[in-house]
Amino acid sequence: MTAPIILFTYNRARHTKEVIKALKRNSLSKESDLIIYSDGYKSDQDKTKVKELRKYLKTINGFKNIKIIHREDNLGLVESIITGVTEVINQYGTAIILEDDIIVSPYYLEYMNEALEKYKDEDKVQSITGYCYPIKEELPENFFLRLFSCQAWGTWKRAWDLFDEDINKLYPLVKDKKRYDINNSYPFYKMLKAKVNGKLNSWAVNFNTVSFINNKLNLYPKKSLVTNIGFDSSGTNCTSSNWLQSDLYDKKIEVIDLEVKEDEDSFNKLKRFFNSMRMIRIKGRILKEIGRLKK
């Protein structure tokens, strides 16, 4: 059996069409159930775009079964993902999760399903992702990190059951701040504090923290089998900054046998990548602040 694919959409018909087109290039698309969550509009301005998207959703084919859930109210991305993943995971026991700006390789579904099957009973493994950071150094075919990636990921009920919405409960359990920040190379702890202080709305911070405090592992491929087309300021969390965007790898990546532990060498390569991008991140924040002041 293949894992069901969950696709979260809102008001971007053009992006969603590209996502579906890419999914259908996968040989396993015809064997996969596709469950689409269409969030309700939050303003009259968005109503037309949501209606346009829903008109397109009715035309989708090429999957084993297609189920479309039209939300009457606007839940927002965070609540939509939490409730949607919970509903599908409780029914199927596993799922592959995509948002409406993620383009996948023709080999994405094969990789995800193989890895989900391989590690389904390995309690230490929390998730599988098709994304890999644009690291220039050579990486192994697959590798484990405690760091969770919310781009084009998959998981099982046993792992998702650990998800906790109470960030105030999770926050004090992070003891090793340096390691949480990938040896002080990226401000994940700052994001965690922002979530605690109500300045950041993110479900992924919670799941990443759950992964960290429980010493869980997340499987990455050596190259990214996905790319993000949402860096056009059209999405909830995407801006024009694209330093995290990876080129789409269009070759098959094998799911190899691995010792189930964090890959220290890949961890250090990720740390060096984050450090190399520090000035780009600072420049991005400055430009964002300038844009805010001009409004």
LUMVEX-694934 format. One record per residue: residue in three letters; x, y, z of N, C-alpha, C in turn. Coordinates in nm, 2 decimals. Atoms other than C-alpha are relative to their C-alpha. Layout:
<nodes>
 rest    n.u    n.v    n.w   ca.u   ca.v   ca.w    c.u    c.v    c.w
  ALA      X      Y      Z      X      Y      Z      X      Y      Z
...
</nodes>
This chain:
<nodes>
 rest    n.u    n.v    n.w   ca.u   ca.v   ca.w    c.u    c.v    c.w
  MET   0.08  -0.12   0.00   0.00   0.00   0.00   0.09   0.12   0.00
  THR  -0.07  -0.13   0.00   0.11   0.36  -0.07  -0.06   0.09   0.10
  ALA   0.05  -0.09  -0.10   0.08   0.63   0.18  -0.09   0.11  -0.06
  PRO   0.08  -0.10   0.06  -0.20   0.88   0.12   0.08   0.14   0.00
  ILE  -0.07  -0.13   0.01  -0.09   1.23   0.01  -0.10   0.10   0.05
  ILE   0.08  -0.11  -0.04  -0.23   1.53   0.19   0.05   0.13  -0.06
  LEU  -0.04  -0.13   0.06  -0.23   1.86   0.01  -0.08   0.11   0.06
  PHE   0.07  -0.11  -0.06  -0.31   2.18   0.19   0.00   0.12  -0.09
  THR   0.01  -0.11   0.10  -0.44   2.47  -0.03  -0.08   0.11   0.07
  TYR   0.07  -0.11  -0.04  -0.58   2.81   0.01  -0.06   0.08  -0.12
  ASN   0.05  -0.08   0.10  -0.61   3.06  -0.27   0.10   0.01  -0.12
  ARG  -0.10  -0.01   0.11  -0.32   2.99  -0.51  -0.03  -0.11  -0.11
  ALA   0.03   0.10   0.10  -0.47   2.81  -0.81   0.12  -0.03  -0.09
  ARG  -0.12   0.01   0.09  -0.16   2.87  -1.03   0.10  -0.09   0.06
  HIS  -0.09   0.08  -0.07   0.07   2.72  -0.77  -0.04  -0.15   0.01
  THR   0.06   0.13  -0.02  -0.16   2.43  -0.70   0.00  -0.09  -0.13
  LYS   0.00   0.08   0.13  -0.18   2.33  -1.07   0.14  -0.05  -0.02
  GLU  -0.14   0.04   0.02   0.20   2.31  -1.08   0.03  -0.12   0.09
  VAL  -0.02   0.11  -0.10   0.20   2.09  -0.77  -0.06  -0.13  -0.05
  ILE   0.07   0.12   0.05  -0.05   1.85  -0.91   0.07  -0.06  -0.13
  LYS  -0.06   0.04   0.12   0.12   1.84  -1.25   0.13  -0.08   0.04
  ALA  -0.12   0.07  -0.04   0.45   1.74  -1.08  -0.03  -0.13   0.07
  LEU   0.04   0.12  -0.06   0.28   1.48  -0.86  -0.04  -0.11  -0.10
  LYS   0.04   0.09   0.10   0.13   1.32  -1.16   0.11  -0.06  -0.09
  ARG  -0.11   0.05   0.07   0.47   1.27  -1.31   0.06  -0.12   0.07
  ASN  -0.04   0.12  -0.08   0.53   1.01  -1.03  -0.08  -0.12  -0.04
  SER   0.07   0.12   0.04   0.46   0.66  -1.13  -0.10  -0.05   0.11
  LEU   0.08   0.05  -0.11   0.30   0.59  -0.79  -0.13   0.09   0.02
  SER   0.12  -0.09  -0.02   0.04   0.88  -0.82  -0.13  -0.08  -0.03
  LYS   0.12   0.07   0.03  -0.21   0.64  -0.98  -0.04  -0.10   0.11
  GLU   0.02   0.10  -0.10  -0.17   0.41  -0.68  -0.03   0.07   0.14
  SER   0.01  -0.08  -0.12  -0.21   0.69  -0.42  -0.13   0.07   0.02
  ASP   0.11  -0.09  -0.03  -0.50   0.85  -0.25   0.04   0.14   0.02
  LEU  -0.03  -0.15  -0.01  -0.50   1.23  -0.27  -0.11   0.06   0.08
  ILE   0.10  -0.07  -0.08  -0.67   1.42   0.01   0.03   0.15   0.01
  ILE  -0.03  -0.14   0.02  -0.70   1.79  -0.05  -0.08   0.08   0.11
  TYR   0.07  -0.09  -0.10  -0.78   2.04   0.23   0.00   0.14  -0.06
  SER   0.02  -0.13   0.05  -0.92   2.37   0.09  -0.05   0.09   0.11
  ASP   0.04  -0.09  -0.11  -0.92   2.64   0.36  -0.10   0.10  -0.05
  GLY   0.10  -0.10   0.03  -1.21   2.88   0.37   0.07   0.14  -0.01
  TYR  -0.06  -0.13   0.02  -1.15   3.24   0.27  -0.02   0.09   0.13
  LYS   0.00  -0.09  -0.12  -1.07   3.50   0.54  -0.04   0.14  -0.03
  SER   0.05  -0.14   0.03  -1.18   3.81   0.35  -0.07  -0.01  -0.14
  ASP   0.07  -0.01   0.13  -1.40   3.91   0.06   0.10   0.01  -0.12
  GLN  -0.11  -0.01   0.10  -1.08   3.99  -0.13   0.05  -0.13  -0.04
  ASP  -0.04   0.13   0.03  -0.98   3.63  -0.11  -0.10  -0.10  -0.05
  LYS   0.11   0.09   0.04  -1.32   3.48  -0.19   0.01  -0.04  -0.14
  THR   0.00   0.03   0.14  -1.28   3.50  -0.56   0.12  -0.10  -0.03
  LYS  -0.12   0.09   0.02  -0.93   3.33  -0.55  -0.03  -0.14   0.05
  VAL   0.03   0.13  -0.05  -1.06   3.05  -0.33  -0.10  -0.07  -0.09
  LYS   0.10   0.06   0.09  -1.36   2.99  -0.56   0.07  -0.04  -0.13
  GLU  -0.07   0.04   0.12  -1.12   2.98  -0.86   0.08  -0.13   0.03
  LEU  -0.08   0.12  -0.03  -0.90   2.73  -0.68  -0.09  -0.12   0.01
  ARG   0.09   0.11  -0.01  -1.20   2.51  -0.59  -0.06  -0.05  -0.13
  LYS   0.05   0.03   0.13  -1.32   2.52  -0.94   0.10  -0.09  -0.07
  TYR  -0.11   0.08   0.06  -0.98   2.38  -1.05   0.00  -0.14   0.07
  LEU  -0.01   0.13  -0.07  -0.98   2.11  -0.78  -0.09  -0.10  -0.05
  LYS   0.10   0.10   0.06  -1.29   1.95  -0.93   0.05  -0.07  -0.12
  THR  -0.05   0.06   0.13  -1.09   1.88  -1.25   0.11  -0.10   0.02
  ILE  -0.13   0.08  -0.02  -0.80   1.69  -1.09  -0.04  -0.15  -0.02
  ASN   0.01   0.14   0.01  -0.75   1.33  -1.19   0.14  -0.06   0.00
  GLY  -0.13   0.06   0.00  -0.47   1.08  -1.21   0.05  -0.07   0.13
  PHE  -0.04   0.06  -0.13  -0.48   0.94  -0.86  -0.10  -0.11   0.03
  LYS   0.08   0.11  -0.03  -0.63   0.63  -0.71  -0.14   0.04   0.05
  ASN   0.12  -0.06  -0.05  -0.89   0.82  -0.51   0.03   0.15   0.03
  ILE  -0.02  -0.14  -0.03  -0.94   1.19  -0.46  -0.11   0.05   0.09
  LYS   0.10  -0.05  -0.10  -1.11   1.35  -0.16   0.03   0.15   0.02
  ILE  -0.02  -0.14  -0.02  -1.16   1.72  -0.13  -0.08   0.05   0.12
  ILE   0.07  -0.05  -0.11  -1.24   1.88   0.20  -0.01   0.15   0.00
  HIS   0.01  -0.14   0.01  -1.38   2.23   0.17  -0.03   0.05   0.14
  ARG   0.02  -0.06  -0.13  -1.34   2.42   0.50  -0.10   0.12  -0.02
  GLU   0.09  -0.11   0.01  -1.63   2.66   0.55   0.06   0.13   0.06
  ASP  -0.07  -0.11  -0.07  -1.43   2.88   0.79   0.15   0.00  -0.04
  ASN  -0.15  -0.01   0.02  -1.07   3.00   0.75   0.07  -0.05   0.13
  LEU  -0.08   0.05  -0.12  -0.86   2.79   0.99   0.14   0.06   0.01
  GLY  -0.14  -0.04   0.00  -0.53   2.93   0.88   0.09  -0.12  -0.02
  LEU  -0.09   0.11   0.04  -0.23   2.72   0.78   0.03  -0.09   0.12
  VAL  -0.04   0.08  -0.11  -0.13   2.61   1.13  -0.11  -0.10   0.04
  GLU   0.11   0.09  -0.05  -0.47   2.48   1.25  -0.04  -0.10  -0.11
  SER   0.04   0.09   0.11  -0.55   2.34   0.90   0.10  -0.12  -0.01
  ILE  -0.09   0.11   0.01  -0.23   2.13   0.90  -0.02  -0.09   0.12
  ILE   0.01   0.08  -0.12  -0.27   2.01   1.26  -0.12  -0.09  -0.01
  THR   0.12   0.07   0.00  -0.63   1.91   1.22   0.00  -0.10  -0.12
  GLY   0.00   0.08   0.12  -0.58   1.77   0.87   0.09  -0.12   0.01
  VAL  -0.09   0.11  -0.01  -0.28   1.56   0.94  -0.06  -0.10   0.11
  THR   0.06   0.08  -0.10  -0.45   1.43   1.26  -0.11  -0.09  -0.06
  GLU   0.11   0.07   0.06  -0.76   1.33   1.07   0.04  -0.12  -0.09
  VAL  -0.04   0.10   0.10  -0.58   1.14   0.79   0.09  -0.10   0.07
  ILE  -0.08   0.10  -0.07  -0.32   0.98   1.02  -0.08  -0.09   0.08
  ASN   0.09   0.09  -0.09  -0.59   0.85   1.25  -0.07  -0.11  -0.09
  GLN   0.07   0.09   0.09  -0.76   0.69   0.95   0.10  -0.10  -0.07
  TYR  -0.09   0.08   0.08  -0.46   0.56   0.75   0.12  -0.05   0.07
  GLY  -0.12   0.04  -0.08  -0.18   0.53   1.01   0.13   0.06  -0.05
  THR  -0.11  -0.06   0.06   0.06   0.72   0.78  -0.04   0.10  -0.10
  ALA   0.04  -0.10   0.10   0.07   1.01   0.54   0.12   0.07  -0.05
  ILE  -0.10  -0.09   0.07   0.28   1.22   0.30  -0.07   0.14   0.00
  ILE   0.06  -0.13  -0.02   0.22   1.59   0.36   0.07   0.11  -0.09
  LEU  -0.04  -0.10   0.09   0.25   1.87   0.10  -0.08   0.13   0.02
  GLU   0.07  -0.13   0.01   0.16   2.24   0.08  -0.01   0.04  -0.15
  ASP   0.04  -0.03   0.14   0.04   2.41  -0.23   0.11   0.08  -0.08
  ASP  -0.11  -0.06   0.07   0.38   2.55  -0.33   0.13  -0.09  -0.02
  ILE  -0.11   0.09   0.00   0.60   2.24  -0.33  -0.01  -0.09  -0.13
  ILE  -0.01   0.08   0.12   0.70   2.09  -0.66   0.09  -0.12   0.03
  VAL  -0.07   0.12  -0.03   0.82   1.73  -0.64   0.06  -0.07  -0.12
  SER  -0.07   0.08   0.10   1.06   1.51  -0.84  -0.09  -0.11  -0.05
  PRO   0.07   0.12   0.04   0.92   1.22  -1.05   0.03  -0.12   0.09
  TYR  -0.04   0.11  -0.09   1.10   1.00  -0.79  -0.04   0.02   0.14
  TYR   0.03  -0.04  -0.14   0.96   1.17  -0.48  -0.09  -0.11   0.07
  LEU   0.09   0.10  -0.06   0.67   0.93  -0.41   0.06  -0.13   0.02
  GLU  -0.07   0.13  -0.02   0.88   0.62  -0.46   0.10   0.01   0.12
  TYR  -0.09  -0.01  -0.11   1.14   0.75  -0.22  -0.07   0.01   0.13
  MET   0.07  -0.02  -0.12   0.89   0.86   0.04  -0.07  -0.13   0.05
  ASN   0.07   0.12  -0.04   0.69   0.54   0.03   0.10  -0.11   0.04
  GLU  -0.10   0.10  -0.04   1.00   0.32   0.05   0.05   0.03   0.14
  ALA  -0.06  -0.04  -0.13   1.14   0.51   0.35  -0.11  -0.02   0.11
  LEU   0.11   0.01  -0.09   0.80   0.52   0.52  -0.03  -0.15   0.04
  GLU   0.02   0.15  -0.02   0.77   0.14   0.48   0.12  -0.05   0.08
  LYS  -0.12   0.05  -0.06   1.13   0.08   0.59   0.01   0.03   0.15
  TYR  -0.02  -0.05  -0.13   1.11   0.28   0.91  -0.13   0.00   0.08
  LYS   0.13  -0.01  -0.06   0.74   0.23   1.00   0.00  -0.05   0.15
  ASP  -0.01   0.06  -0.13   0.83   0.02   1.31   0.12   0.04   0.08
  GLU  -0.12  -0.05  -0.07   1.14   0.21   1.41  -0.04   0.12   0.08
  ASP   0.05  -0.10  -0.09   1.03   0.41   1.71   0.09   0.12   0.00
  LYS  -0.10  -0.11  -0.01   1.34   0.63   1.70  -0.02   0.10  -0.12
  VAL   0.01  -0.09   0.12   1.25   0.77   1.35  -0.13   0.07   0.01
  GLN   0.12  -0.09  -0.01   1.00   1.06   1.36  -0.06   0.03  -0.13
  SER   0.05  -0.04   0.13   0.97   1.16   1.00   0.10  -0.03  -0.12
  ILE  -0.08   0.01   0.12   1.09   1.13   0.64  -0.03   0.13  -0.08
  THR   0.02  -0.12   0.09   1.15   1.44   0.42   0.06  -0.02  -0.13
  GLY  -0.06   0.00   0.14   1.21   1.48   0.05   0.09   0.12  -0.02
  TYR  -0.07  -0.12   0.02   1.38   1.81   0.11   0.14  -0.02   0.06
  CYS  -0.13  -0.01  -0.05   1.75   1.87   0.16   0.05   0.14  -0.02
  TYR  -0.06  -0.13   0.01   1.92   2.20   0.23   0.10   0.01  -0.11
  PRO  -0.10  -0.02   0.12   2.13   2.34  -0.06   0.14   0.00   0.04
  ILE  -0.13   0.01  -0.04   2.45   2.22   0.09   0.09  -0.04  -0.11
  LYS  -0.09   0.03   0.11   2.75   2.22  -0.15   0.08  -0.12   0.02
  GLU  -0.08   0.12  -0.03   2.94   1.95   0.03  -0.07  -0.12  -0.03
  GLU   0.06   0.13   0.03   2.88   1.59  -0.06  -0.06  -0.06   0.12
  LEU   0.07   0.07  -0.11   2.63   1.41   0.16  -0.02  -0.14  -0.04
  PRO   0.03   0.14   0.02   2.55   1.04   0.20  -0.14  -0.01  -0.07
  GLU   0.12   0.02   0.07   2.26   0.89   0.00  -0.12   0.04   0.09
  ASN   0.10  -0.04  -0.10   2.04   0.92   0.32   0.08   0.03   0.13
  PHE  -0.06  -0.03  -0.13   2.12   1.06   0.66  -0.11   0.04   0.10
  PHE   0.09  -0.04  -0.11   1.95   1.12   1.00   0.05   0.12   0.07
  LEU  -0.02  -0.12  -0.09   1.92   1.45   1.19  -0.11   0.00   0.10
  ARG   0.11  -0.03  -0.09   1.73   1.54   1.50  -0.09   0.11  -0.05
  LEU   0.07  -0.12   0.06   1.63   1.85   1.31  -0.12  -0.05  -0.09
  PHE   0.11   0.03   0.08   1.28   1.82   1.16  -0.02   0.10  -0.11
  SER   0.03  -0.09   0.11   1.20   1.96   0.82  -0.15  -0.01  -0.04
  CYS   0.14   0.00   0.03   0.84   2.06   0.74  -0.03   0.01  -0.15
  GLN   0.02   0.00   0.15   0.89   2.06   0.36  -0.01  -0.14  -0.06
  ALA   0.03   0.13   0.07   0.73   1.77   0.18   0.04  -0.12   0.08
  TRP  -0.04   0.10  -0.09   0.75   1.53   0.47  -0.11  -0.11   0.02
  GLY   0.10   0.11  -0.03   0.58   1.21   0.59   0.03  -0.05   0.13
  THR  -0.01   0.06  -0.14   0.52   1.04   0.92  -0.10  -0.11   0.02
  TRP   0.09   0.11  -0.04   0.33   0.77   1.10  -0.08   0.05   0.13
  LYS   0.08  -0.04  -0.11   0.06   0.78   1.37   0.08   0.00   0.13
  ARG  -0.08   0.02  -0.12   0.30   0.66   1.64   0.09   0.13   0.03
  ALA  -0.09  -0.12  -0.01   0.52   0.97   1.57  -0.09   0.13   0.02
  TRP   0.08  -0.12  -0.01   0.24   1.23   1.52  -0.08   0.00   0.13
  ASP   0.06   0.00  -0.13   0.08   1.12   1.85   0.08   0.07   0.10
  LEU  -0.09  -0.07  -0.10   0.38   1.28   2.02  -0.02   0.16  -0.02
  PHE   0.01  -0.14   0.02   0.29   1.62   1.87  -0.08   0.07   0.11
  ASP   0.06  -0.07  -0.11   0.21   1.87   2.14  -0.02   0.15  -0.04
  GLU   0.02  -0.14   0.03   0.05   2.21   2.08   0.04   0.10   0.11
  ASP  -0.04  -0.09  -0.11   0.15   2.34   2.42   0.15   0.03   0.00
  ILE  -0.14  -0.04   0.01   0.47   2.52   2.35   0.06   0.04   0.13
  ASN  -0.05  -0.04  -0.14   0.50   2.64   2.71   0.04  -0.12   0.07
  LYS  -0.04   0.12  -0.07   0.53   2.28   2.82   0.13  -0.05  -0.07
  LEU  -0.12   0.05   0.07   0.79   2.20   2.55   0.13   0.09   0.03
  TYR  -0.11  -0.09   0.00   1.00   2.51   2.59   0.11  -0.03   0.11
  PRO  -0.10   0.02  -0.10   1.17   2.44   2.93   0.07  -0.14  -0.01
  LEU  -0.06   0.13   0.01   1.25   2.08   2.82   0.13   0.00  -0.10
  VAL  -0.11  -0.01   0.08   1.51   2.21   2.57   0.12   0.05   0.08
  LYS  -0.11  -0.03  -0.09   1.83   2.19   2.78   0.12   0.04  -0.07
  ASP  -0.12  -0.03   0.07   2.10   2.20   2.52  -0.03   0.10  -0.11
  LYS   0.03  -0.10   0.10   2.04   2.53   2.34   0.10   0.00  -0.12
  LYS  -0.10   0.00   0.10   2.36   2.51   2.15  -0.03  -0.11  -0.11
  ARG   0.03   0.10   0.10   2.28   2.18   1.99  -0.14   0.02  -0.07
  TYR   0.13  -0.04   0.06   1.92   2.29   1.93   0.02   0.10  -0.11
  ASP  -0.04  -0.10   0.10   2.07   2.58   1.73   0.10  -0.05  -0.10
  ILE  -0.11   0.06   0.09   2.29   2.33   1.53   0.13   0.07   0.03
  ASN  -0.13  -0.06  -0.05   2.59   2.44   1.73   0.01   0.15  -0.03
  ASN   0.00  -0.14   0.01   2.49   2.80   1.73   0.01   0.06  -0.14
  SER  -0.01  -0.04   0.14   2.47   2.82   1.35  -0.13   0.06  -0.05
  TYR   0.13  -0.05   0.04   2.10   2.90   1.32  -0.09   0.02   0.12
  PRO   0.08  -0.04  -0.12   1.85   3.07   1.56  -0.13  -0.07   0.02
  PHE   0.13   0.07  -0.03   1.60   2.79   1.61  -0.05   0.03   0.14
  TYR   0.05  -0.03  -0.13   1.59   2.87   1.98  -0.07   0.13   0.01
  LYS   0.06  -0.13   0.01   1.51   3.23   1.90  -0.15  -0.02  -0.05
  MET   0.13   0.03   0.06   1.22   3.10   1.69  -0.09  -0.07   0.11
  LEU   0.07   0.06  -0.11   1.11   2.88   1.99  -0.05   0.10   0.10
  LYS   0.04  -0.10  -0.09   1.11   3.18   2.22  -0.11   0.09  -0.06
  ALA   0.10  -0.08   0.07   0.91   3.38   1.96  -0.13  -0.06   0.01
  LYS   0.13   0.07  -0.01   0.65   3.11   1.96  -0.06   0.01   0.14
  VAL   0.04  -0.01  -0.14   0.64   3.11   2.34  -0.06   0.14   0.03
  ASN   0.05  -0.14  -0.03   0.59   3.49   2.34  -0.11   0.05  -0.09
  GLY   0.12  -0.04   0.09   0.31   3.48   2.08   0.04   0.08  -0.12
  LYS  -0.04  -0.08   0.11   0.52   3.64   1.81   0.02  -0.08  -0.13
  LEU  -0.01   0.09   0.11   0.54   3.34   1.58  -0.11  -0.11   0.00
  ASN   0.11   0.10   0.01   0.26   3.12   1.46   0.05  -0.12  -0.09
  SER  -0.06   0.11   0.08   0.41   2.78   1.36  -0.02  -0.13   0.07
  TRP   0.02   0.13  -0.06   0.32   2.42   1.42   0.13  -0.07  -0.01
  ALA  -0.12   0.07   0.02   0.66   2.31   1.29   0.10   0.02   0.11
  VAL  -0.09  -0.03  -0.11   0.85   2.47   1.58  -0.03  -0.11   0.11
  ASN   0.04   0.10  -0.10   0.65   2.23   1.81   0.05  -0.13  -0.03
  PHE  -0.04   0.14   0.04   0.72   1.92   1.61   0.15  -0.01   0.00
  ASN  -0.15   0.00  -0.01   1.09   2.01   1.58   0.05  -0.01   0.14
  THR  -0.04   0.01  -0.14   1.11   2.06   1.95  -0.03  -0.14   0.06
  VAL   0.04   0.14  -0.04   0.93   1.73   2.01   0.11  -0.10  -0.04
  SER  -0.10   0.08   0.05   1.19   1.57   1.79   0.13   0.01   0.08
  PHE  -0.13  -0.03  -0.07   1.48   1.73   1.98   0.00  -0.06   0.14
  ILE   0.00   0.04  -0.15   1.37   1.66   2.34  -0.01  -0.15   0.01
  ASN   0.02   0.15  -0.01   1.28   1.30   2.26   0.11  -0.08  -0.07
  ASN  -0.11   0.07   0.07   1.60   1.23   2.07  -0.05  -0.08  -0.12
  LYS   0.05   0.06   0.12   1.40   1.14   1.76   0.09   0.03  -0.12
  LEU  -0.08  -0.02   0.12   1.55   1.12   1.41  -0.09   0.02  -0.12
  ASN   0.07  -0.03   0.13   1.44   1.25   1.07   0.09  -0.03  -0.12
  LEU  -0.08   0.05   0.12   1.56   1.10   0.74   0.00   0.10  -0.11
  TYR  -0.01  -0.09   0.11   1.69   1.33   0.47   0.07  -0.07  -0.12
  PRO  -0.07   0.05   0.12   1.80   1.25   0.11   0.12   0.09  -0.03
  LYS  -0.12  -0.07   0.03   2.14   1.36  -0.02  -0.02   0.13  -0.09
  LYS   0.04  -0.12   0.08   1.97   1.60  -0.27  -0.15   0.02   0.01
  SER   0.14  -0.03  -0.02   1.64   1.77  -0.26  -0.09  -0.06  -0.11
  LEU   0.10   0.05   0.09   1.35   1.58  -0.43  -0.12   0.10  -0.01
  VAL   0.11  -0.10   0.01   1.14   1.89  -0.39   0.06   0.14  -0.01
  THR  -0.04  -0.14   0.00   1.16   2.27  -0.46  -0.12   0.08   0.03
  ASN   0.11  -0.09  -0.04   0.95   2.56  -0.34  -0.02   0.11  -0.10
  ILE   0.03  -0.11   0.09   0.78   2.79  -0.58  -0.08   0.11   0.07
  GLY   0.07  -0.10  -0.07   0.63   3.00  -0.31   0.08   0.12   0.05
  PHE  -0.09  -0.11  -0.04   0.92   3.24  -0.27  -0.03   0.13  -0.08
  ASP   0.05  -0.11   0.07   0.71   3.51  -0.44  -0.09   0.09   0.08
  SER   0.08  -0.08  -0.10   0.55   3.65  -0.12  -0.15  -0.03  -0.01
  SER   0.14   0.03   0.01   0.22   3.48  -0.21  -0.05  -0.09   0.11
  GLY   0.04   0.10  -0.10   0.22   3.23   0.08   0.00   0.06   0.14
  THR   0.01  -0.04  -0.14   0.17   3.25   0.45   0.14   0.02   0.06
  ASN  -0.13  -0.01  -0.06   0.53   3.19   0.55   0.12   0.03  -0.09
  CYS  -0.11  -0.02   0.10   0.73   3.25   0.23   0.01   0.15  -0.04
  THR  -0.03  -0.13   0.05   0.89   3.58   0.14   0.08  -0.01  -0.13
  SER  -0.08   0.00   0.12   1.11   3.68  -0.15   0.14  -0.06   0.03
  SER  -0.13   0.06  -0.04   1.41   3.53   0.04   0.00  -0.14  -0.04
  ASN   0.00   0.14   0.05   1.51   3.20  -0.12   0.13  -0.07   0.03
  TRP  -0.13   0.06  -0.03   1.84   3.11   0.04  -0.01  -0.15   0.04
  LEU   0.03   0.13  -0.04   1.68   2.79   0.17  -0.05  -0.09  -0.12
  GLN   0.06   0.07   0.12   1.55   2.69  -0.18   0.11  -0.09  -0.06
  SER  -0.09   0.09   0.07   1.71   2.38  -0.33  -0.04  -0.03  -0.14
  ASP   0.03   0.05   0.14   1.73   2.28  -0.70  -0.07  -0.14   0.01
  LEU   0.07   0.13   0.01   1.51   1.99  -0.79   0.09  -0.11  -0.06
  TYR  -0.08   0.11   0.05   1.70   1.66  -0.82  -0.09  -0.10  -0.07
  ASP   0.09   0.08   0.09   1.55   1.46  -1.10   0.05  -0.14  -0.02
  LYS  -0.05   0.13   0.01   1.73   1.13  -1.04  -0.05  -0.08   0.13
  LYS   0.05   0.08  -0.11   1.63   0.84  -0.81   0.10   0.00   0.11
  ILE  -0.08   0.01  -0.12   1.76   0.83  -0.46  -0.04  -0.13   0.08
  GLU   0.03   0.13  -0.07   1.79   0.49  -0.29  -0.02   0.02   0.15
  VAL   0.02   0.01  -0.15   1.67   0.42   0.06   0.09  -0.11   0.05
  ILE  -0.11   0.10  -0.04   1.98   0.25   0.20  -0.01  -0.04   0.14
  ASP   0.00   0.05  -0.14   2.04   0.06   0.52   0.09   0.10   0.08
  LEU  -0.07  -0.09  -0.08   2.16   0.30   0.79  -0.01  -0.04   0.15
  GLU   0.01   0.00  -0.14   2.25   0.29   1.15  -0.09   0.11   0.05
  VAL   0.10  -0.10  -0.04   1.96   0.46   1.33   0.06   0.09   0.11
  LYS  -0.05  -0.10  -0.09   2.15   0.75   1.48   0.03   0.13  -0.08
  GLU  -0.03  -0.13   0.07   2.23   1.12   1.40   0.13  -0.01  -0.07
  ASP  -0.13   0.00   0.07   2.49   1.15   1.13   0.08   0.13   0.03
  GLU  -0.08  -0.11  -0.05   2.75   1.37   1.29   0.07   0.08  -0.11
  ASP  -0.06  -0.07   0.11   2.93   1.45   0.97  -0.10   0.08  -0.08
  SER   0.10  -0.08   0.07   2.61   1.56   0.79  -0.04   0.12   0.09
  PHE   0.03  -0.10  -0.10   2.53   1.76   1.11   0.10   0.12  -0.02
  ASN  -0.11  -0.11   0.01   2.86   1.95   1.08  -0.01   0.07  -0.14
  LYS   0.01  -0.06   0.13   2.81   2.01   0.71  -0.12   0.10   0.00
  LEU   0.11  -0.09  -0.01   2.47   2.16   0.78   0.04   0.12   0.08
  LYS  -0.05  -0.12  -0.08   2.63   2.38   1.05   0.08   0.09  -0.08
  ARG  -0.09  -0.09   0.09   2.89   2.51   0.80  -0.09   0.07  -0.10
  PHE   0.09  -0.07   0.10   2.61   2.58   0.55  -0.07   0.11   0.07
  PHE   0.07  -0.11  -0.07   2.41   2.78   0.80   0.09   0.12   0.03
  ASN  -0.10  -0.10  -0.02   2.72   2.97   0.90   0.04   0.08  -0.12
  SER  -0.03  -0.07   0.13   2.80   3.05   0.54  -0.11   0.09  -0.05
  MET   0.12  -0.08   0.04   2.45   3.19   0.49  -0.03   0.11   0.10
  ARG   0.04  -0.10  -0.11   2.46   3.42   0.80  -0.01   0.14  -0.06
  MET   0.00  -0.14   0.05   2.54   3.74   0.61  -0.12   0.02  -0.10
  ILE   0.11   0.00   0.09   2.27   3.66   0.35  -0.13   0.02   0.08
  ARG   0.11  -0.01  -0.08   2.02   3.61   0.63  -0.02   0.14   0.07
  ILE   0.00  -0.13  -0.06   2.12   3.94   0.80  -0.05   0.10  -0.11
  LYS   0.04  -0.09   0.10   2.08   4.12   0.47  -0.15  -0.01  -0.03
  GLY   0.14   0.02   0.02   1.74   3.97   0.42  -0.09   0.06   0.11
  ARG   0.08  -0.06  -0.11   1.62   4.09   0.76   0.00   0.15  -0.01
  ILE  -0.01  -0.14   0.02   1.75   4.44   0.69  -0.10   0.05  -0.11
  LEU   0.09  -0.03   0.11   1.56   4.45   0.36  -0.14  -0.01   0.03
  LYS   0.13   0.02  -0.04   1.25   4.32   0.52  -0.04   0.12   0.09
  GLU   0.03  -0.11  -0.09   1.27   4.59   0.79  -0.02   0.13  -0.08
  ILE   0.01  -0.12   0.09   1.32   4.86   0.52  -0.13   0.00  -0.07
  GLY   0.13   0.01   0.06   1.02   4.74   0.34  -0.12   0.03   0.09
  ARG   0.11  -0.03  -0.09   0.81   4.75   0.65  -0.01   0.15   0.03
  LEU   0.00  -0.14  -0.04   0.92   5.11   0.73  -0.06   0.08  -0.12
  LYS   0.05  -0.08   0.11   0.82   5.22   0.38  -0.15  -0.01  -0.02
  LYS   0.15   0.02   0.01   0.46   5.10   0.42  -0.07   0.11   0.07
</nodes>
